[in-house]
Amino acid sequence: MEAKAILKNARIAPRKVKIVLDLIRGKDLEMALAIVNHTPKAASEYLVKLLKSAAANAENNHNMDKNRLYVAECYVSPGITMKRFIARARGSANRILKRTSHITVVLKEKD
């Protein structure tokens, strides 16, 4: 039995999210929330909400015990990339890529 929460099109680059996800993979839910709350990264705001959402899904939809949950899987994949430009010298332009992420967190119960 597993509970899942997915955040699509988060306005943060996947490589920035991956750094924080590597810290919480395999940890208990309470420990993962504590780590994310005290990590000074932009991805932490997204992951706190996502972990709480996955915990609520586990408790309400799957009747799992909240105290026995751990982060079984967590991964990020690239979403759409918005293309913008900035004006440069002599009438030319440079492209700016605004990347987005699809973040997935899966919680399971310990045996």
C-alpha positions, 0 to 999 in steps of 0.5 A: 500500500502506498500513498502518492502526491504529485506537483506538476509545473512547479516554477523551479528547475529540476536540478535544484529540487533534486538536491533536497530530494536526495536528503529525504529519500528513505527517511521517516516522515517526521524526519523528512519534514524536519530536514526540509523545514531546516534546509535553506533551499527554494525547493523546500517550500514546495516539498513541505506542502507535498510531504504534508499532502502525501501524508494526508492522502495516506491517512484519509484515503488509505487508512495508513498510520501516520507515525509509521510512514516513510519516504519510499520514493521521491523523484523529479522530472522536467516539465515544460520549459518557457522560452523568453528572451533578453535584448543584447547589443546591436539588436540581437537577443539571447534566450532565457529558459525558465524551467519547470518541474514535476515532483513526485513523493511516494510514502509507504508504511513500515512493516 
